[in-house]
Amino acid sequence: MARTAEKRGKDETRAAEKKVKATGKPAGGARGGITAPVTPSPELAEIVGKADLPRSEVVKKVWDYIKKNDLQDAKDRRQINADEKLGKVFGKKKSVSMFEMNKHLSAHLTAKKG
């Protein structure tokens, strides 16, 4: 019989607590990929701030900026029309799709080395 998601979660939590007791070290969460802190470029920092943030927070703050300044195209909501600040991030393009946006953002993010 297969375990339910709830049972599996409880088992994993118990195993993590057991490991913490055995090693005496705090449980470290995953800090790679989308949760790893990244440094925004000066152009992107105008929108999201200068502090190091996880990539997911950068994307969230960019979307907040897009919605606050009403930069989604009226006819096709998947298109984002760049204003002066976003234009610096998107390069020469005045309009990009929401799917292209992440490609442009990644060019303005530097992963922490360490």
N, CA, C and O atoms as a MOPAC input file, in Angstrom:
PM7 MOZYME 1SCF
protein

 N      0.84100 1    -1.18000 1     0.00000 1
 C      0.00000 1     0.00000 1     0.00000 1
 C      0.88700 1     1.24500 1     0.00000 1
 O      1.84800 1     1.32300 1     0.76500 1
 N      0.57500 1     2.19400 1    -0.83500 1
 C      1.38400 1     3.41500 1    -0.97000 1
 C      1.13500 1     4.36500 1     0.20100 1
 O      0.02600 1     4.46200 1     0.72600 1
 N      2.20000 1     5.05900 1     0.58700 1
 C      2.06600 1     6.04500 1     1.66400 1
 C      1.40900 1     7.30300 1     1.12500 1
 O      1.60400 1     7.67600 1    -0.03200 1
 N      0.63900 1     7.94200 1     1.96800 1
 C      0.03800 1     9.21700 1     1.56300 1
 C      1.10500 1    10.29000 1     1.64600 1
 O      2.14800 1    10.09400 1     2.27000 1
 N      0.84300 1    11.43100 1     1.01400 1
 C      1.78400 1    12.54300 1     1.03600 1
 C      2.00700 1    13.02300 1     2.47400 1
 O      3.12400 1    13.37100 1     2.85600 1
 N      0.94000 1    13.03300 1     3.25300 1
 C      1.04900 1    13.47000 1     4.64900 1
 C      1.95300 1    12.52600 1     5.44400 1
 O      2.81100 1    12.97600 1     6.20300 1
 N      1.76100 1    11.22500 1     5.26800 1
 C      2.57800 1    10.22900 1     5.97000 1
 C      4.04100 1    10.33900 1     5.53800 1
 O      4.94600 1    10.27700 1     6.37000 1
 N      4.26100 1    10.50100 1     4.25100 1
 C      5.61200 1    10.63200 1     3.72600 1
 C      6.28700 1    11.88000 1     4.30200 1
 O      7.46500 1    11.83300 1     4.65800 1
 N      5.55700 1    12.99100 1     4.39600 1
 C      6.09000 1    14.22900 1     4.97000 1
 C      6.46500 1    14.06000 1     6.43000 1
 O      7.50500 1    14.54700 1     6.87200 1
 N      5.60600 1    13.36100 1     7.18600 1
 C      5.89900 1    13.12200 1     8.60600 1
 C      7.13500 1    12.24700 1     8.76400 1
 O      7.96600 1    12.48700 1     9.63900 1
 N      7.25400 1    11.22100 1     7.90300 1
 C      8.42000 1    10.34200 1     7.95700 1
 C      9.70100 1    11.11400 1     7.65400 1
 O     10.71600 1    10.92100 1     8.32200 1
 N      9.65500 1    11.98100 1     6.65400 1
 C     10.83600 1    12.77200 1     6.29400 1
 C     11.20000 1    13.74300 1     7.40900 1
 O     12.38200 1    13.95600 1     7.68100 1
 N     10.19500 1    14.33700 1     8.06000 1
 C     10.44700 1    15.25300 1     9.17000 1
 C     11.09700 1    14.50800 1    10.32200 1
 O     12.06000 1    14.99800 1    10.91400 1
 N     10.58100 1    13.32100 1    10.65000 1
 C     11.15700 1    12.51800 1    11.72000 1
 C     12.61000 1    12.15200 1    11.41000 1
 O     13.46900 1    12.20500 1    12.29100 1
 N     12.87900 1    11.78500 1    10.16900 1
 C     14.23500 1    11.41100 1     9.76300 1
 C     15.17700 1    12.61600 1     9.87500 1
 O     16.32300 1    12.46700 1    10.30000 1
 N     14.70100 1    13.80200 1     9.49600 1
 C     15.51800 1    15.01500 1     9.58600 1
 C     15.80400 1    15.35300 1    11.04800 1
 O     16.93100 1    15.71200 1    11.39100 1
 N     14.78900 1    15.24100 1    11.91200 1
 C     14.98300 1    15.52200 1    13.34100 1
 C     15.98800 1    14.54900 1    13.95000 1
 O     16.81000 1    14.93900 1    14.77900 1
 N     15.92500 1    13.29200 1    13.54100 1
 C     16.84800 1    12.27200 1    14.03700 1
 C     18.28200 1    12.60800 1    13.61600 1
 O     19.21800 1    12.45100 1    14.40000 1
 N     18.44300 1    13.06200 1    12.39100 1
 C     19.77100 1    13.41400 1    11.88300 1
 C     20.33900 1    14.62000 1    12.64200 1
 O     21.53000 1    14.65700 1    12.95000 1
 N     19.47600 1    15.61000 1    12.94400 1
 C     19.91000 1    16.79100 1    13.68800 1
 C     20.39100 1    16.38300 1    15.07600 1
 O     21.41900 1    16.87300 1    15.54400 1
 N     19.65800 1    15.49300 1    15.73600 1
 C     20.06000 1    15.02800 1    17.07500 1
 C     21.38100 1    14.26600 1    17.01300 1
 O     22.22900 1    14.42200 1    17.89100 1
 N     21.55700 1    13.44700 1    15.98500 1
 C     22.76200 1    12.63300 1    15.86500 1
 C     24.00200 1    13.47500 1    15.57000 1
 O     25.07200 1    13.21600 1    16.12100 1
 N     23.86700 1    14.48200 1    14.70200 1
 C     25.03200 1    15.27500 1    14.29500 1
 C     25.22900 1    16.51700 1    15.15200 1
 O     26.34300 1    17.03300 1    15.24500 1
 N     24.16700 1    17.00100 1    15.77500 1
 C     24.25100 1    18.21600 1    16.56800 1
 C     24.27400 1    19.47600 1    15.72100 1
 O     24.41200 1    20.57900 1    16.25100 1
 N     24.14100 1    19.32500 1    14.41800 1
 C     24.14100 1    20.48100 1    13.50600 1
 C     22.70800 1    20.81600 1    13.12300 1
 O     21.87100 1    19.92100 1    13.01000 1
 N     22.41700 1    22.10600 1    12.92100 1
 C     21.06100 1    22.45900 1    12.49200 1
 C     20.77500 1    21.93700 1    11.09200 1
 O     21.67700 1    21.78200 1    10.26800 1
 N     19.51900 1    21.67400 1    10.85000 1
 C     19.11600 1    21.17600 1     9.53900 1
 C     19.27000 1    22.29600 1     8.52800 1
 O     18.70000 1    23.37300 1     8.70300 1
 N     20.01200 1    22.06200 1     7.50400 1
 C     20.20300 1    23.07200 1     6.46100 1
 C     19.27200 1    22.77400 1     5.31100 1
 O     19.22300 1    21.64700 1     4.81700 1
 N     18.54300 1    23.76700 1     4.88800 1
 C     17.66200 1    23.57600 1     3.75200 1
 C     18.45000 1    23.65700 1     2.45800 1
 O     19.61700 1    24.04700 1     2.46200 1
 N     17.83300 1    23.30100 1     1.37600 1
 C     18.48300 1    23.39400 1     0.07900 1
 C     18.70100 1    24.86100 1    -0.25400 1
 O     17.77300 1    25.66400 1    -0.16600 1
 N     19.90700 1    25.20900 1    -0.63000 1
 C     20.20100 1    26.59400 1    -1.00000 1
 C     20.82400 1    26.62200 1    -2.38100 1
 O     21.82800 1    27.29700 1    -2.60600 1
 N     20.24400 1    25.91200 1    -3.27600 1
 C     20.73800 1    25.90200 1    -4.64100 1
 C     19.60300 1    26.21900 1    -5.58300 1
 O     18.44800 1    26.33100 1    -5.17100 1
 N     19.93200 1    26.36200 1    -6.83200 1
 C     18.90800 1    26.60500 1    -7.84200 1
 C     18.14700 1    27.88500 1    -7.60700 1
 O     18.74600 1    28.95100 1    -7.46400 1
 N     16.85300 1    27.79500 1    -7.56700 1
 C     16.00200 1    28.97700 1    -7.46500 1
 C     16.05600 1    29.62500 1    -6.08400 1
 O     15.68400 1    30.79000 1    -5.94400 1
 N     16.51200 1    28.89700 1    -5.05800 1
 C     16.56800 1    29.46700 1    -3.71400 1
 C     17.93100 1    30.05200 1    -3.37200 1
 O     18.07900 1    30.69200 1    -2.33100 1
 N     18.93000 1    29.84500 1    -4.22800 1
 C     20.27000 1    30.37400 1    -3.95700 1
 C     20.26800 1    31.89300 1    -4.10600 1
 O     19.65900 1    32.42200 1    -5.03600 1
 N     20.94500 1    32.60100 1    -3.19700 1
 C     20.99500 1    34.06200 1    -3.32200 1
 C     21.79100 1    34.48300 1    -4.55700 1
 O     22.83400 1    33.90500 1    -4.86000 1
 N     21.29600 1    35.48100 1    -5.25300 1
 C     21.96100 1    36.03300 1    -6.43100 1
 C     22.08200 1    37.54600 1    -6.25700 1
 O     21.30400 1    38.16700 1    -5.53400 1
 N     23.06400 1    38.11700 1    -6.93000 1
 C     23.29700 1    39.55600 1    -6.86900 1
 C     22.77000 1    40.19100 1    -8.14700 1
 O     23.18700 1    39.80100 1    -9.23700 1
 N     21.85400 1    41.17000 1    -8.04100 1
 C     21.33900 1    41.82400 1    -9.24700 1
 C     22.33800 1    42.83400 1    -9.80700 1
 O     23.11600 1    43.42800 1    -9.06100 1
 N     22.31100 1    43.02200 1   -11.11800 1
 C     23.14300 1    44.02700 1   -11.76700 1
 C     22.62900 1    45.41200 1   -11.36400 1
 O     21.51500 1    45.51500 1   -10.85000 1
 N     23.40000 1    46.47100 1   -11.58000 1
 C     22.92400 1    47.82100 1   -11.24700 1
 C     21.60400 1    48.17900 1   -11.95400 1
 O     20.75200 1    48.85800 1   -11.38100 1
 N     21.44800 1    47.71600 1   -13.20100 1
 C     20.20800 1    48.01100 1   -13.94600 1
 C     19.00500 1    47.33100 1   -13.29000 1
 O     17.94700 1    47.94000 1   -13.12900 1
 N     19.17800 1    46.06400 1   -12.91300 1
 C     18.09300 1    45.31700 1   -12.27900 1
 C     17.86300 1    45.79400 1   -10.84400 1
 O     16.74100 1    45.74700 1   -10.34000 1
 N     18.92700 1    46.25000 1   -10.19400 1
 C     18.82300 1    46.73300 1    -8.81600 1
 C     17.90500 1    47.95700 1    -8.70700 1
 O     17.34700 1    48.21700 1    -7.64100 1
 N     17.74800 1    48.70300 1    -9.79300 1
 C     16.81500 1    49.83700 1    -9.79200 1
 C     15.37900 1    49.36600 1    -9.56500 1
 O     14.54200 1    50.12600 1    -9.07800 1
 N     15.09900 1    48.12800 1    -9.91500 1
 C     13.74700 1    47.57800 1    -9.78700 1
 C     13.60100 1    46.75000 1    -8.51200 1
 O     12.61900 1    46.90200 1    -7.78700 1
 N     14.57300 1    45.87200 1    -8.23100 1
 C     14.43100 1    44.91200 1    -7.12600 1
 C     15.22900 1    45.27400 1    -5.88000 1
 O     15.05400 1    44.64000 1    -4.84000 1
 N     16.09300 1    46.26700 1    -5.95800 1
 C     16.93300 1    46.63100 1    -4.82400 1
 C     18.31400 1    46.00300 1    -4.94900 1
 O     18.52500 1    45.09700 1    -5.75500 1
 N     19.25400 1    46.49500 1    -4.14100 1
 C     20.65400 1    46.06200 1    -4.26500 1
 C     20.97500 1    44.79500 1    -3.48400 1
 O     22.00400 1    44.16500 1    -3.73200 1
 N     20.12500 1    44.41300 1    -2.55300 1
 C     20.40400 1    43.26000 1    -1.69200 1
 C     20.38300 1    41.95500 1    -2.47700 1
 O     19.66200 1    41.81600 1    -3.46500 1
 N     21.20000 1    40.99200 1    -2.01200 1
 C     21.17100 1    39.65400 1    -2.59700 1
 C     19.83500 1    39.00100 1    -2.26400 1
 O     19.37300 1    39.04800 1    -1.12400 1
 N     19.22200 1    38.39200 1    -3.27400 1
 C     17.90700 1    37.75800 1    -3.11600 1
 C     17.91000 1    36.40900 1    -3.80900 1
 O     18.70100 1    36.18400 1    -4.72500 1
 N     17.02500 1    35.50000 1    -3.38000 1
 C     16.82000 1    34.28000 1    -4.16600 1
 C     16.20700 1    34.64500 1    -5.52200 1
 O     15.47500 1    35.62800 1    -5.64000 1
 N     16.51200 1    33.85600 1    -6.52000 1
 C     16.00400 1    34.12100 1    -7.87400 1
 C     14.47400 1    34.22400 1    -7.88900 1
 O     13.90800 1    35.02700 1    -8.63100 1
 N     13.82100 1    33.41700 1    -7.07600 1
 C     12.35200 1    33.45200 1    -7.03000 1
 C     11.85100 1    34.80900 1    -6.54200 1
 O     10.83600 1    35.30300 1    -7.03200 1
 N     12.55000 1    35.41900 1    -5.58200 1
 C     12.15300 1    36.74300 1    -5.07600 1
 C     12.39200 1    37.82000 1    -6.12700 1
 O     11.61500 1    38.76800 1    -6.23600 1
 N     13.47200 1    37.67600 1    -6.90600 1
 C     13.75900 1    38.64100 1    -7.97000 1
 C     12.60800 1    38.64300 1    -8.97100 1
 O     12.10300 1    39.70000 1    -9.34800 1
 N     12.20200 1    37.45800 1    -9.39400 1
 C     11.10400 1    37.34300 1   -10.36800 1
 C      9.82200 1    37.91800 1    -9.77900 1
 O      9.08000 1    38.61000 1   -10.47600 1
 N      9.55400 1    37.64400 1    -8.51500 1
 C      8.35300 1    38.15600 1    -7.85000 1
 C      8.37000 1    39.68800 1    -7.82100 1
 O      7.35700 1    40.32600 1    -8.10900 1
 N      9.51900 1    40.27700 1    -7.47500 1
 C      9.60800 1    41.74100 1    -7.41000 1
 C      9.47900 1    42.38400 1    -8.79100 1
 O      8.90100 1    43.46200 1    -8.92700 1
 N     10.02100 1    41.71600 1    -9.81500 1
 C      9.87500 1    42.24200 1   -11.17900 1
 C      8.40200 1    42.21200 1   -11.58000 1
 O      7.90400 1    43.16500 1   -12.17900 1
 N      7.69900 1    41.11900 1   -11.25200 1
 C      6.26500 1    41.04500 1   -11.57100 1
 C      5.48200 1    42.10300 1   -10.79500 1
 O      4.55800 1    42.70700 1   -11.33900 1
 N      5.83800 1    42.33400 1    -9.53800 1
 C      5.18300 1    43.39500 1    -8.76400 1
 C      5.37000 1    44.73900 1    -9.45700 1
 O      4.43300 1    45.53200 1    -9.54300 1
 N      6.58100 1    44.99400 1    -9.95000 1
 C      6.89300 1    46.24700 1   -10.65500 1
 C      6.06900 1    46.34500 1   -11.94300 1
 O      5.51200 1    47.40000 1   -12.24700 1
 N      5.99400 1    45.24700 1   -12.69500 1
 C      5.24400 1    45.22900 1   -13.95200 1
 C      3.77300 1    45.54400 1   -13.69400 1
 O      3.17000 1    46.34400 1   -14.41000 1
 N      3.19700 1    44.91300 1   -12.67000 1
 C      1.78100 1    45.12800 1   -12.37000 1
 C      1.51900 1    46.52000 1   -11.81200 1
 O      0.52000 1    47.15200 1   -12.15400 1
 N      2.41100 1    46.99500 1   -10.95800 1
 C      2.25200 1    48.32900 1   -10.35900 1
 C      2.27300 1    49.41200 1   -11.42900 1
 O      1.52700 1    50.38800 1   -11.34700 1
 N      3.13200 1    49.23900 1   -12.44000 1
 C      3.27100 1    50.24000 1   -13.50300 1
 C      2.46000 1    49.90600 1   -14.75100 1
 O      2.61200 1    50.55900 1   -15.78300 1
 N      1.59900 1    48.89200 1   -14.66300 1
 C      0.70700 1    48.49400 1   -15.75600 1
 C      1.46800 1    48.31500 1   -17.07000 1
 O      1.15500 1    48.95500 1   -18.07400 1
 N      2.47300 1    47.43400 1   -17.05000 1
 C      3.32800 1    47.23900 1   -18.22000 1
 C      2.95300 1    46.02500 1   -19.06500 1
 O      3.59900 1    45.75500 1   -20.07700 1
 N      1.91400 1    45.29000 1   -18.66100 1
 C      1.45300 1    44.18700 1   -19.49900 1
 C      0.64700 1    44.75700 1   -20.65500 1
 O     -0.11900 1    45.70500 1   -20.48300 1
 N      0.82400 1    44.17300 1   -21.83000 1
 C      0.10100 1    44.62000 1   -23.01400 1
 C     -1.40300 1    44.42800 1   -22.80900 1
 O     -1.83200 1    43.40000 1   -22.28600 1
 N     -2.19000 1    45.40100 1   -23.21400 1
 C     -3.64200 1    45.34200 1   -23.00500 1
 C     -4.29700 1    44.21000 1   -23.80500 1
 O     -5.22600 1    43.56600 1   -23.31800 1
 N     -3.82100 1    43.96900 1   -25.01400 1
 C     -4.43400 1    42.95000 1   -25.86500 1
 C     -3.89900 1    41.55100 1   -25.57500 1
 O     -4.65900 1    40.58300 1   -25.56500 1
 N     -2.58900 1    41.44400 1   -25.33800 1
 C     -1.95500 1    40.15500 1   -25.06600 1
 C     -1.21200 1    40.25800 1   -23.74200 1
 O     -0.09400 1    40.77000 1   -23.69100 1
 N     -1.83000 1    39.77400 1   -22.67200 1
 C     -1.28600 1    39.92100 1   -21.31700 1
 C      0.03300 1    39.16900 1   -21.12900 1
 O      0.72700 1    39.37800 1   -20.13400 1
 N      0.38200 1    38.29400 1   -22.07700 1
 C      1.65600 1    37.57500 1   -21.98100 1
 C      2.83400 1    38.45300 1   -22.38900 1
 O      3.98300 1    38.13900 1   -22.08000 1
 N      2.54900 1    39.55400 1   -23.08300 1
 C      3.59100 1    40.47600 1   -23.52400 1
 C      3.81600 1    41.55500 1   -22.46800 1
 O      2.86600 1    42.06600 1   -21.87500 1
 N      5.08400 1    41.89200 1   -22.24200 1
 C      5.44500 1    42.93000 1   -21.28800 1
 C      6.09200 1    44.06600 1   -22.05900 1
 O      7.09800 1    43.87200 1   -22.74200 1
 N      5.50800 1    45.26000 1   -21.94700 1
 C      6.03400 1    46.43900 1   -22.60300 1
 C      6.98700 1    47.14600 1   -21.64700 1
 O      6.60100 1    47.53300 1   -20.54400 1
 N      8.22100 1    47.30800 1   -22.07500 1
 C      9.24500 1    47.85900 1   -21.19900 1
 C      9.12800 1    49.37200 1   -21.06500 1
 O      8.90700 1    50.08200 1   -22.04700 1
 N      9.28100 1    49.85300 1   -19.83200 1
 C      9.44700 1    51.28100 1   -19.60600 1
 C     10.95400 1    51.54500 1   -19.59000 1
 O     11.72900 1    50.68600 1   -20.00800 1
 N     11.37900 1    52.71300 1   -19.11800 1
 C     12.80500 1    53.05200 1   -19.14900 1
 C     13.65700 1    52.08400 1   -18.32200 1
 O     14.70600 1    51.63500 1   -18.78300 1
 N     13.20800 1    51.76100 1   -17.09600 1
 C     13.98300 1    50.87100 1   -16.22000 1
 C     14.02500 1    49.45100 1   -16.76800 1
 O     15.09400 1    48.84200 1   -16.81200 1
 N     12.88500 1    48.91200 1   -17.18700 1
 C     12.86300 1    47.54700 1   -17.71700 1
 C     13.57600 1    47.45700 1   -19.06000 1
 O     14.12100 1    46.41100 1   -19.41200 1
 N     13.57100 1    48.55300 1   -19.80700 1
 C     14.27000 1    48.58100 1   -21.09100 1
 C     15.75200 1    48.30300 1   -20.92800 1
 O     16.36400 1    47.66400 1   -21.78400 1
 N     16.33600 1    48.78200 1   -19.83000 1
 C     17.76000 1    48.52100 1   -19.55800 1
 C     18.00500 1    47.03600 1   -19.32700 1
 O     19.05400 1    46.51100 1   -19.70200 1
 N     17.04300 1    46.35900 1   -18.71300 1
 C     17.17000 1    44.92900 1   -18.43600 1
 C     16.91300 1    44.10800 1   -19.70300 1
 O     17.61400 1    43.13000 1   -19.96200 1
 N     15.91400 1    44.50400 1   -20.48500 1
 C     15.54400 1    43.75200 1   -21.68200 1
 C     16.47000 1    44.02600 1   -22.86600 1
 O     16.41300 1    43.30600 1   -23.86300 1
 N     17.30200 1    45.02800 1   -22.78100 1
 C     18.17700 1    45.37900 1   -23.89700 1
 C     17.43200 1    46.25800 1   -24.87400 1
 O     16.70500 1    47.16300 1   -24.46500 1
 N     17.60100 1    46.00500 1   -26.16000 1
 C     16.99900 1    46.85700 1   -27.18600 1
 C     15.52100 1    46.58300 1   -27.40200 1
 O     14.81400 1    47.39800 1   -27.99400 1
 N     15.05000 1    45.43100 1   -26.92300 1
 C     13.65000 1    45.07600 1   -27.14400 1
 C     12.72600 1    45.95400 1   -26.30800 1
 O     12.98200 1    46.19600 1   -25.12800 1
 N     11.67200 1    46.41700 1   -26.91900 1
 C     10.67700 1    47.22400 1   -26.20500 1
 C      9.58100 1    46.35800 1   -25.60700 1
 O      8.90100 1    46.76800 1   -24.66700 1
 N      9.41000 1    45.15400 1   -26.15800 1
 C      8.36900 1    44.25900 1   -25.68100 1
 C      8.89800 1    42.82900 1   -25.72700 1
 O      9.46100 1    42.39300 1   -26.73100 1
 N      8.70400 1    42.10000 1   -24.60800 1
 C      9.11200 1    40.69600 1   -24.56600 1
 C      7.96600 1    39.88200 1   -23.98900 1
 O      7.09700 1    40.40600 1   -23.29200 1
 N      7.98100 1    38.58300 1   -24.29600 1
 C      6.95400 1    37.72400 1   -23.71700 1
 C      7.35900 1    37.38500 1   -22.28600 1
 O      8.53100 1    37.49200 1   -21.92400 1
 N      6.40200 1    36.98300 1   -21.48900 1
 C      6.69800 1    36.63700 1   -20.09800 1
 C      7.67400 1    35.46300 1   -20.02000 1
 O      8.37000 1    35.29900 1   -19.01700 1
 N      7.72700 1    34.65500 1   -21.06200 1
 C      8.62500 1    33.50800 1   -21.07800 1
 C     10.05800 1    33.94000 1   -21.40200 1
 O     11.01700 1    33.36000 1   -20.89300 1
 N     10.19500 1    34.96200 1   -22.24900 1
 C     11.51000 1    35.51100 1   -22.57500 1
 C     12.08300 1    36.30900 1   -21.41500 1
 O     13.30100 1    36.42500 1   -21.28500 1
 N     11.22900 1    36.85200 1   -20.58200 1
 C     11.65500 1    37.73200 1   -19.50300 1
 C     12.70700 1    37.06600 1   -18.62100 1
 O     13.69400 1    37.70700 1   -18.26100 1
 N     12.52300 1    35.80600 1   -18.26900 1
 C     13.46800 1    35.11500 1   -17.39000 1
 C     14.85200 1    34.99700 1   -18.02600 1
 O     15.86000 1    35.03200 1   -17.32000 1
 N     14.91000 1    34.85800 1   -19.34200 1
 C     16.19500 1    34.80600 1   -20.03700 1
 C     16.92200 1    36.14000 1   -19.87100 1
 O     18.12700 1    36.17000 1   -19.62300 1
 N     16.18500 1    37.23800 1   -20.01000 1
 C     16.78400 1    38.56300 1   -19.85700 1
 C     17.19500 1    38.81500 1   -18.40300 1
 O     18.23300 1    39.42300 1   -18.14400 1
 N     16.38300 1    38.35000 1   -17.46500 1
 C     16.72000 1    38.53200 1   -16.04000 1
 C     17.99600 1    37.78100 1   -15.68300 1
 O     18.84300 1    38.30800 1   -14.96200 1
 N     18.14100 1    36.55600 1   -16.18100 1
 C     19.30600 1    35.75500 1   -15.80500 1
 C     20.61300 1    36.40100 1   -16.24800 1
 O     21.65400 1    36.18200 1   -15.62900 1
 N     20.56700 1    37.19600 1   -17.31900 1
 C     21.77000 1    37.89900 1   -17.77200 1
 C     22.17500 1    38.99900 1   -16.78900 1
 O     23.30800 1    39.47800 1   -16.82900 1
 N     21.26100 1    39.40000 1   -15.91500 1
 C     21.51000 1    40.47300 1   -14.94600 1
 C     21.66200 1    39.94500 1   -13.51800 1
 O     21.64500 1    40.72500 1   -12.56600 1
 N     21.80900 1    38.63300 1   -13.36100 1
 C     21.96100 1    38.03200 1   -12.03700 1
 C     23.29200 1    37.30300 1   -11.95100 1
 O     23.67400 1    36.57800 1   -12.86900 1
 N     23.98900 1    37.49800 1   -10.84900 1
 C     25.26200 1    36.82900 1   -10.61300 1
 C     25.13100 1    35.95200 1    -9.38800 1
 O     24.75800 1    36.42800 1    -8.31600 1
 N     25.43600 1    34.66700 1    -9.53900 1
 C     25.34700 1    33.73200 1    -8.42100 1
 C     26.51600 1    33.96100 1    -7.47600 1
 O     27.62300 1    34.29900 1    -7.89400 1
 N     26.24300 1    33.76800 1    -6.19500 1
 C     27.28500 1    33.88800 1    -5.17000 1
 C     28.24500 1    32.71600 1    -5.30900 1
 O     27.82700 1    31.58300 1    -5.54900 1
 N     29.52900 1    32.99700 1    -5.15700 1
 C     30.52000 1    31.92100 1    -5.18100 1
 C     30.88200 1    31.59700 1    -3.74400 1
 O     31.12000 1    32.48700 1    -2.92900 1
 N     30.91800 1    30.31300 1    -3.45200 1
 C     31.30900 1    29.97500 1    -2.08800 1
 C     30.93400 1    28.65300 1    -1.67100 1
 O     31.21400 1    28.26100 1    -0.53800 1

